[in-house]
Amino acid sequence: MKHLIIYAHPNQESLNEQFKQSIEKILKQQEQEVIVRDLYSQKFDPVLSLEDMTGQRKGTVNELIKIEQEYIMWADIVTFIYPIWWTGMPAIMKGYIDRVFSYGFAYRYDQGIQKGLLAGKQAIILNTHGKSNEEYTSIGMDKALLLTSDKGIYTYCGFQVKEHFFFDKADRATPEIIETWLSTIRDVYTMKSFKSSL
């Protein structure tokens, strides 16, 4: 299997970084192919420019964006790792979506009907947030996050969302809780798990 990890967190000592490293290790132990795109480390420019918009209408993108699109086309499974800030994804991840998931690459309209162009690929999303899951559920934020990301982005572009994790109260997580989360992640990233879902 070919795995692409798209990662967005500026702190190399963060829980998100720990998740990324754990997934990389698991996949490499299974001798699966894995590429990581660390958006902060590569200083990805998240600003969708007028030039970008004009190019997308013509079906063209600049070379840096084309490279990111080639990584996505290469992958069977794309993992997105990022925190929830202000009930949404970090600006650098949103900008990645804006620029890389362009019209004609990730989606298009055929006679007014939207079509996702990344069908056949799986997505796994790992999010951390400071609020409790109970609080998010009580105000409907859990459903809102799934609607705006899974429905509004990933399945819209054709991905099959295999898993979407929300690791809550992440800034206060104990080592025991983190180990439980890592165990859950390890279970998802086993070869058996992927074979059974394809």
Secondary structure, 3 states (H helix, E strand, C coil): CEEEEEECCCCCCCHHHHHHHHHHHHHHHCCCEEEEEECCCCCCCCCCCHHHHHHHHHCCCCHHHHHHHHHHHHCCEEEEEEECECCECCHHHHHHHHHHCCECCCEEEECCEEEECCCCCEEEEEEECCCCHHHHHHHCHHHHHHHHHHHHHHCCCCCEEEEEEEECCHHHCCHHHHHHHHHHHHHHCCHHHHHHHC
